[in-house]
Amino acid sequence: MTEQEKIGKALRYLRKSNTNYNVQEVADKIGKSKVWLSELETGKKNVFFKDVLALCKIYNCEISKVIEEMEKL
């Protein structure tokens, strides 16, 4: 599994475990498309640090939580 895929899986896990938001709701909050977020969560899209920070804010978690979840994979 690539690092890109690990980040995506970690972010998907945090979305599902920390919120009741679906992909469309989070995409709307971050100002991106549903396709963009879906591709990010499946590892098909490169992720930028600023986007991870924005998602962490929505998911009410620290960036360290993303890294922690990545290490579990």
GROMACS elastic network, one bead per residue, 0.5 to 0.9 nm:
[ bonds ]
;  ai    aj funct       b0    kb
    1     4     6  0.81967   500
    1     5     6  0.62053   500
    1     6     6  0.67957   500
    1    73     6  0.84974   500
    2     5     6  0.51571   500
    2     6     6  0.63013   500
    2     7     6  0.87461   500
    2    43     6  0.79799   500
    3     7     6  0.61511   500
    3     8     6  0.85468   500
    3    43     6  0.83417   500
    3    70     6  0.81732   500
    4     7     6  0.52457   500
    4     8     6  0.62901   500
    4     9     6  0.87263   500
    4    40     6  0.81735   500
    4    41     6  0.89040   500
    4    42     6  0.85555   500
    4    43     6  0.51384   500
    4    44     6  0.77165   500
    4    45     6  0.76651   500
    4    46     6  0.65506   500
    4    47     6  0.74103   500
    5     8     6  0.50436   500
    5     9     6  0.61302   500
    5    10     6  0.85171   500
    5    40     6  0.81320   500
    5    41     6  0.73498   500
    5    42     6  0.61240   500
    5    44     6  0.74265   500
    5    45     6  0.88633   500
    6     9     6  0.51404   500
    6    10     6  0.60383   500
    6    11     6  0.85178   500
    6    41     6  0.87560   500
    6    42     6  0.87591   500
    6    43     6  0.73041   500
    6    69     6  0.83325   500
    6    70     6  0.53834   500
    6    71     6  0.83690   500
    6    73     6  0.67842   500
    7    10     6  0.51013   500
    7    11     6  0.61015   500
    7    12     6  0.85546   500
    7    40     6  0.82792   500
    7    41     6  0.74662   500
    7    42     6  0.89282   500
    7    43     6  0.73572   500
    7    47     6  0.81442   500
    7    52     6  0.89485   500
    7    66     6  0.71154   500
    7    67     6  0.78913   500
    7    69     6  0.83693   500
    7    70     6  0.61654   500
    8    11     6  0.51532   500
    8    12     6  0.61216   500
    8    13     6  0.85620   500
    8    37     6  0.89968   500
    8    38     6  0.88206   500
    8    39     6  0.82577   500
    8    40     6  0.54690   500
    8    42     6  0.55467   500
    8    43     6  0.52392   500
    8    44     6  0.85758   500
    8    45     6  0.86967   500
    8    47     6  0.83477   500
    8    70     6  0.88879   500
    9    12     6  0.50528   500
    9    13     6  0.60885   500
    9    14     6  0.85983   500
    9    40     6  0.87378   500
    9    41     6  0.56371   500
    9    42     6  0.66216   500
    9    43     6  0.75683   500
    9    69     6  0.83664   500
    9    70     6  0.76474   500
    9    73     6  0.85704   500
   10    13     6  0.50910   500
   10    14     6  0.62194   500
   10    15     6  0.86424   500
   10    41     6  0.79648   500
   10    65     6  0.86004   500
   10    66     6  0.57669   500
   10    67     6  0.78801   500
   10    68     6  0.84804   500
   10    69     6  0.52877   500
   10    70     6  0.56170   500
   10    73     6  0.84780   500
   11    14     6  0.50652   500
   11    15     6  0.61185   500
   11    16     6  0.86280   500
   11    40     6  0.86053   500
   11    41     6  0.64279   500
   11    52     6  0.80913   500
   11    55     6  0.78191   500
   11    56     6  0.83087   500
   11    59     6  0.88893   500
   11    66     6  0.66047   500
   11    69     6  0.84065   500
   11    70     6  0.89543   500
   12    15     6  0.50845   500
   12    16     6  0.62433   500
   12    17     6  0.85229   500
   12    23     6  0.89944   500
   12    38     6  0.88897   500
   12    40     6  0.89170   500
   12    41     6  0.55968   500
   12    42     6  0.84054   500
   13    16     6  0.52381   500
   13    17     6  0.59302   500
   13    18     6  0.82261   500
   13    69     6  0.80942   500
   14    17     6  0.50837   500
   14    18     6  0.54932   500
   14    19     6  0.76793   500
   14    56     6  0.83505   500
   14    59     6  0.65515   500
   14    61     6  0.82523   500
   14    65     6  0.84014   500
   14    66     6  0.77099   500
   14    69     6  0.84259   500
   15    18     6  0.55603   500
   15    19     6  0.55520   500
   15    20     6  0.76024   500
   15    21     6  0.69380   500
   15    22     6  0.79649   500
   15    23     6  0.85025   500
   15    26     6  0.83745   500
   15    55     6  0.83669   500
   15    56     6  0.88608   500
   15    58     6  0.84252   500
   15    59     6  0.59436   500
   16    19     6  0.57053   500
   16    20     6  0.65024   500
   16    21     6  0.72690   500
   16    22     6  0.79240   500
   16    59     6  0.89358   500
   17    20     6  0.78673   500
   17    59     6  0.87294   500
   18    21     6  0.88415   500
   18    59     6  0.56903   500
   18    60     6  0.71657   500
   18    61     6  0.81574   500
   19    22     6  0.85044   500
   19    58     6  0.83674   500
   19    59     6  0.62516   500
   19    60     6  0.84744   500
   21    24     6  0.78918   500
   21    25     6  0.56848   500
   21    26     6  0.62396   500
   22    25     6  0.53964   500
   22    26     6  0.64559   500
   22    27     6  0.86666   500
   23    26     6  0.53591   500
   23    27     6  0.60655   500
   23    28     6  0.86044   500
   23    34     6  0.59865   500
   23    35     6  0.86874   500
   23    37     6  0.66969   500
   23    38     6  0.68689   500
   24    27     6  0.50345   500
   24    28     6  0.61053   500
   24    29     6  0.86408   500
   24    33     6  0.74555   500
   24    34     6  0.50342   500
   24    35     6  0.86736   500
   24    37     6  0.82412   500
   25    28     6  0.51670   500
   25    29     6  0.63122   500
   25    30     6  0.88273   500
   25    34     6  0.82982   500
   26    29     6  0.50033   500
   26    30     6  0.62354   500
   26    31     6  0.84344   500
   26    32     6  0.84341   500
   26    34     6  0.81034   500
   26    37     6  0.80227   500
   26    55     6  0.79847   500
   26    58     6  0.76110   500
   27    30     6  0.52525   500
   27    31     6  0.58955   500
   27    33     6  0.54213   500
   27    34     6  0.53626   500
   27    35     6  0.85496   500
   27    36     6  0.77847   500
   27    37     6  0.61932   500
   27    38     6  0.89920   500
   28    31     6  0.50613   500
   28    32     6  0.61728   500
   28    33     6  0.70297   500
   28    34     6  0.77968   500
   29    32     6  0.78314   500
   29    58     6  0.78438   500
   30    33     6  0.87274   500
   30    51     6  0.81053   500
   30    54     6  0.68330   500
   30    55     6  0.73044   500
   30    58     6  0.82827   500
   32    35     6  0.83518   500
   32    36     6  0.64173   500
   32    37     6  0.71957   500
   33    36     6  0.50935   500
   33    37     6  0.65483   500
   33    38     6  0.86371   500
   34    37     6  0.53053   500
   34    38     6  0.60740   500
   34    39     6  0.85600   500
   35    38     6  0.50148   500
   35    39     6  0.59952   500
   35    40     6  0.84229   500
   36    39     6  0.52562   500
   36    40     6  0.61349   500
   36    41     6  0.86916   500
   36    45     6  0.74558   500
   37    41     6  0.61096   500
   37    42     6  0.86036   500
   37    45     6  0.85392   500
   38    41     6  0.51699   500
   38    42     6  0.62745   500
   38    43     6  0.86875   500
   38    44     6  0.85324   500
   38    45     6  0.88064   500
   39    42     6  0.51466   500
   39    43     6  0.61302   500
   39    45     6  0.53559   500
   39    46     6  0.87703   500
   40    43     6  0.52089   500
   40    44     6  0.58635   500
   40    46     6  0.67223   500
   40    47     6  0.66164   500
   41    44     6  0.76816   500
   41    45     6  0.80796   500
   42    45     6  0.77957   500
   43    46     6  0.72736   500
   43    47     6  0.87120   500
   47    50     6  0.85080   500
   47    51     6  0.67090   500
   47    52     6  0.71794   500
   48    51     6  0.53301   500
   48    52     6  0.65510   500
   48    53     6  0.88559   500
   49    52     6  0.50823   500
   49    53     6  0.62233   500
   49    54     6  0.86416   500
   50    53     6  0.50895   500
   50    54     6  0.62107   500
   50    55     6  0.86684   500
   51    55     6  0.61246   500
   51    56     6  0.84986   500
   52    55     6  0.50798   500
   52    56     6  0.60488   500
   52    57     6  0.85924   500
   52    63     6  0.74690   500
   52    66     6  0.85420   500
   53    56     6  0.50413   500
   53    57     6  0.62641   500
   53    58     6  0.87875   500
   53    62     6  0.81711   500
   53    63     6  0.67065   500
   54    57     6  0.51576   500
   54    58     6  0.64829   500
   54    59     6  0.87053   500
   55    58     6  0.50373   500
   55    59     6  0.60305   500
   55    60     6  0.83550   500
   55    61     6  0.87343   500
   56    60     6  0.57446   500
   56    61     6  0.51420   500
   56    62     6  0.61007   500
   56    63     6  0.63664   500
   56    65     6  0.86829   500
   56    66     6  0.81649   500
   57    61     6  0.63730   500
   57    62     6  0.77188   500
   58    61     6  0.79681   500
   59    62     6  0.88022   500
   61    64     6  0.81427   500
   61    65     6  0.65095   500
   61    66     6  0.83314   500
   62    65     6  0.55359   500
   62    66     6  0.74522   500
   63    66     6  0.53217   500
   63    67     6  0.67661   500
   63    68     6  0.88173   500
   64    67     6  0.50822   500
   64    68     6  0.60980   500
   64    69     6  0.86518   500
   65    69     6  0.61582   500
   65    70     6  0.85305   500
   66    69     6  0.52002   500
   66    70     6  0.61679   500
   66    71     6  0.87184   500
   67    71     6  0.62361   500
   67    72     6  0.88549   500
   68    71     6  0.52480   500
   68    72     6  0.67098   500
   69    72     6  0.52574   500
   69    73     6  0.70194   500
   70    73     6  0.54733   500
